[in-house]
Amino acid sequence: MLTATTLSPNLNKLFEKVHRIKSIDKGRFLFEEGNSADELYIIQSGKFQISKMVPDGRELTIRMCSAGELVGELSLFSPASQHILNARASESGTVAVIQKDKLEAEIEKDSGLALELVKWLSLQHRKSQTRFRDLVLHGKKGALYSTLIRMVNSYGVKTEDGLKIDVSLTNQELANFCGTSREVVNRLLSDLRKSKIISIDKGYITVHALNRLKREIDCENCSIEICNIE
């Protein structure tokens, strides 16, 4: 059965007419930079990282997406384009595939669907703006703190000790979210642990003092709808 728990009824209506279901093994790409962007995807299971390779070989992770999320880079009602980002499975999963021409046909028939899709695109744009704001204005430390806050908002589980991020993350994966090196993230995490702001157990981070992280980056208290990693 298809699921789209985070999408509106209008968008859910479209996904009842998907072209096919595609399985992706962990570590494999759903799409890559340079591929033709002629499909849209709704994640059914698993987790996918959306990233961009930069000229010096570093990887910048833009989003982490899970079940119910919509992913893809369609240029609707325009000539075929190419992907400028990568989508790789960090957990094996399945996606429902919608073809560009079918999506355009549905939009032409349903103005409500067109409006919902515009809303979704606008939300993704706002999320991207705030992430790049944190990278540019607050440097590497701010980028890490911002990533931890977003991770808490997306995957945080309350415990007696604080807010546990219920996703196992390597220091390299965190570095990719921050657009920096693993060595820099190692040092910053070590400082946070010494200050007892976080603790780490087998790759799982627990944040003990979320407000201290927020103060460091002059947090504007955006809604969780905007301030998340998805």
C-alpha distance (Angstrom), angle and dihedral (degrees) to the residues before:
residue distance angle dihedral
M1 . . .
L2 3.80 . .
T3 3.78 117.3 .
A4 3.80 128.9 -165.6
T5 3.77 103.2 165.0
T6 3.81 97.3 163.9
L7 3.79 96.3 46.6
S8 3.79 130.0 90.4
P9 3.83 121.9 -106.0
N10 3.82 90.0 -105.3
L11 3.80 92.4 55.2
N12 3.80 91.3 42.4
K13 3.80 87.9 56.3
L14 3.79 89.8 60.4
F15 3.78 93.5 51.0
E16 3.78 91.7 58.5
K17 3.83 84.3 73.1
V18 3.80 100.0 50.2
H19 3.78 119.3 153.6
R20 3.80 97.5 -131.2
I21 3.80 146.1 -31.9
K22 3.79 117.4 -106.4
S23 3.82 127.4 -162.8
I24 3.82 119.9 -145.8
D25 3.81 123.1 -166.8
K26 3.80 121.3 -139.4
G27 3.79 110.9 -81.0
R28 3.80 95.0 19.0
F29 3.80 124.3 115.5
L30 3.78 124.2 -111.0
F31 3.81 87.1 -166.2
E32 3.80 135.8 -13.3
E33 3.78 137.8 -151.1
G34 3.78 109.6 -80.2
N35 3.82 95.7 25.4
S36 3.80 117.7 124.4
A37 3.83 109.7 -90.8
D38 3.79 100.0 -140.0
E39 3.81 101.6 125.9
L40 3.80 139.2 62.5
Y41 3.79 122.9 -151.8
I42 3.80 137.1 -150.5
I43 3.79 112.2 -161.3
Q44 3.79 112.8 -127.5
S45 3.80 99.2 177.8
G46 3.79 140.2 -10.4
K47 3.81 129.9 37.7
F48 3.80 129.0 -81.3
Q49 3.79 130.6 -165.4
I50 3.80 118.4 -145.2
S51 3.80 110.0 -152.7
K52 3.79 146.8 161.7
M53 3.82 127.0 -139.2
V54 3.79 113.6 -138.2
P55 3.84 124.1 -150.8
D56 3.82 95.5 -100.7
G57 3.81 90.8 58.3
R58 3.80 98.6 -101.7
E59 3.78 120.7 132.2
L60 3.81 122.7 -134.4
T61 3.80 113.2 -159.1
I62 3.80 111.6 -147.4
R63 3.80 103.8 180.0
M64 3.77 142.7 -0.1
C65 3.81 109.9 -144.2
S66 3.79 131.7 -167.1
A67 3.81 139.9 172.7
G68 3.81 114.0 -29.0
E69 3.81 95.1 23.3
L70 3.79 123.6 125.2
V71 3.83 116.3 -136.8
G72 3.78 135.0 178.0
E73 3.81 143.1 88.4
L74 3.78 107.5 -115.0
S75 3.80 123.2 168.9
L76 3.78 97.3 -154.5
F77 3.83 121.9 -148.7
S78 3.80 91.2 4.9
P79 3.82 136.1 93.2
A80 3.79 117.8 -67.7
S81 3.80 113.9 -76.0
Q82 3.80 136.6 -168.7
H83 3.78 131.2 -113.7
I84 3.79 114.2 -99.6
L85 3.83 93.0 -171.7
N86 3.80 137.3 51.9
A87 3.81 127.2 -125.2
R88 3.80 114.4 -160.4
A89 3.80 129.1 176.0
S90 3.81 112.2 -115.4
E91 3.83 86.2 179.9
S92 3.80 126.0 24.5
G93 3.78 110.8 -98.6
T94 3.78 149.7 139.7
V95 3.79 133.4 -103.6
A96 3.79 133.6 -163.7
V97 3.80 110.6 -127.9
I98 3.81 125.0 -142.6
Q99 3.79 120.1 -173.3
K100 3.80 120.3 -132.3
D101 3.81 95.3 -123.5
K102 3.80 91.9 50.6
L103 3.80 91.4 48.8
E104 3.80 91.8 50.4
A105 3.81 90.7 49.9
E106 3.82 91.3 51.6
I107 3.81 92.1 48.0
E108 3.81 91.7 51.8
K109 3.81 89.7 55.4
D110 3.81 98.1 41.8
S111 3.82 121.3 47.3
G112 3.81 90.3 -177.9
L113 3.79 90.0 59.7
A114 3.82 90.5 48.4
L115 3.81 90.2 53.3
E116 3.80 92.5 49.2
L117 3.79 91.2 50.4
V118 3.82 91.1 50.2
K119 3.82 89.1 51.4
W120 3.79 90.8 51.0
L121 3.81 92.6 48.8
S122 3.81 90.3 48.2
L123 3.81 91.5 51.6
Q124 3.81 91.9 50.7
H125 3.81 89.5 50.1
R126 3.82 91.6 52.4
K127 3.80 91.3 48.7
S128 3.80 91.0 51.4
Q129 3.81 91.4 48.5
T130 3.80 93.0 54.2
R131 3.82 93.0 46.9
F132 3.78 93.0 51.6
R133 3.81 89.8 44.2
D134 3.80 89.3 58.7
L135 3.79 91.9 47.3
V136 3.80 93.9 49.6
L137 3.82 102.0 37.7
H138 3.79 102.0 37.7
G139 3.78 104.8 32.9
K140 3.79 126.5 -142.6
K141 3.80 95.1 -38.1
G142 3.78 91.9 50.3
A143 3.79 90.9 46.6
L144 3.81 91.0 55.2
Y145 3.81 93.6 45.3
S146 3.79 90.5 48.1
T147 3.81 90.7 49.5
L148 3.81 91.5 51.5
I149 3.81 90.9 49.9
R150 3.80 91.3 49.8
M151 3.80 90.8 47.0
V152 3.80 90.1 53.0
N153 3.80 90.8 50.2
S154 3.81 91.4 50.2
Y155 3.80 103.3 35.8
G156 3.81 106.9 9.2
V157 3.81 118.3 137.0
K158 3.80 120.4 -168.8
T159 3.80 114.5 -119.9
E160 3.80 134.4 166.7
D161 3.80 89.1 -96.0
G162 3.79 99.5 45.3
L163 3.80 138.7 -81.1
K164 3.80 113.9 -22.7
I165 3.80 116.7 -155.1
D166 3.79 100.3 -134.0
V167 3.81 94.6 -148.6
S168 3.80 123.2 84.1
L169 3.82 109.5 -125.9
T170 3.77 131.7 -174.5
N171 3.80 119.8 -143.4
Q172 3.81 88.2 -113.6
E173 3.80 91.1 55.9
L174 3.80 90.0 51.1
A175 3.81 89.4 48.0
N176 3.81 89.4 54.3
F177 3.80 90.4 55.2
C178 3.80 89.3 52.0
G179 3.80 98.1 43.5
T180 3.80 91.4 -123.7
S181 3.81 141.4 101.3
R182 3.79 127.8 -74.4
E183 3.81 89.5 -120.2
V184 3.81 91.8 59.5
V185 3.81 91.6 48.9
N186 3.83 90.6 47.6
R187 3.80 89.8 56.7
L188 3.80 95.2 44.8
L189 3.81 93.1 48.0
S190 3.80 90.0 48.5
D191 3.81 90.0 54.3
L192 3.82 90.9 49.4
R193 3.80 91.3 50.3
K194 3.81 92.3 49.1
S195 3.81 88.7 51.5
K196 3.84 88.9 49.5
I197 3.79 90.9 -124.3
I198 3.81 90.7 124.9
S199 3.77 140.1 9.3
I200 3.80 128.6 -157.8
D201 3.79 127.7 -148.5
K202 3.82 120.2 178.3
G203 3.80 92.6 -28.1
Y204 3.81 95.2 -45.8
I205 3.79 114.8 117.1
T206 3.80 122.8 -150.4
V207 3.80 116.4 -163.3
H208 3.81 111.6 -147.4
A209 3.81 99.2 176.7
L210 3.79 110.4 32.8
N211 3.80 93.6 163.9
R212 3.82 91.1 58.4
L213 3.79 89.6 56.7
K214 3.79 90.2 48.8
R215 3.80 92.8 50.8
E216 3.80 91.4 52.4
I217 3.82 91.9 60.1
D218 3.82 97.5 36.1
C219 3.80 89.4 -113.9
E220 3.80 112.8 -144.6
N221 3.83 91.9 -156.0
C222 3.78 94.4 -120.6
S223 3.79 115.3 -172.6
I224 3.80 116.2 -87.4
E225 3.80 86.3 -114.6
I226 3.81 86.5 69.9
C227 3.80 101.8 26.9
N228 3.78 102.1 63.5
I229 3.79 137.3 98.5
E230 3.82 96.0 -118.6
